[in-house]
């Protein structure tokens, strides 16, 4: 490489509870800018290397793992930054002031419901990994598995990931060596109504007045029928669901054959596949929402559900020959055929 190269040692990111490798690189390399788009668990990161280089094309860097270029993660489309909903909070404040100026008792004197305390929760992070390595003179292997669990501070949000990996190196002769690597990852992201909405868990917890309790005496959630100005945010976090499931497989096989001491032939084939399912459920038990008033076959209150699917795959084939390859590469051919559904 002729350009500047920055590296981060594995010891610098060991035992750091992060959901992605880009989060681990935050603040670790000069010229690398890593921005978290939002605070919910598993949210995507914006990565820039020495700033933005294009106004119309993508500015995300190219990731290469074990010689295989990684596909653009379609899940990043779900990583929208949230905005502060000051207008909703101002509306609640104006209502309280109007009540006081009209000769009524302050709303906080009637009841003190802390909607934000009811919405927030303890958010632990768990990260467990185990690995096994071994082999002999001709064969070596490495097996690993990990579980990552992050609960969001907002009710109804969480991120879970399970992954496993297998690496095998085999040298049947002094001239031929084979290497293969397979990695599987499953992600489960539980989100809630917050992104780009004025009727969400966090926004309504800020805007709703404190004189209405979270639940009625019979245990059901209060609603706009009970005097709430906006939809009950605790009901939204507990009863609605927006789950994204991602399954990713990354594998490659490499063969190296030494023809002479000065010439070596290297071939590599890899595959990166990504499958995404987005599941949404809007409960009919939340009064004041579309799902509660939705009718089907003459029957009201059936709720609303939707399923979205996406797939992306791309094989990569590379053939590299070189004279004293450790010093000079004389020929390189790379072919990539992406597939998207």
Order of alpha helices (4+ residues) and beta strands (2+ residues): alpha-beta-beta-beta-beta-alpha-alpha-alpha-beta-beta-beta-beta-alpha-alpha-beta-beta-alpha-beta-beta-beta-beta
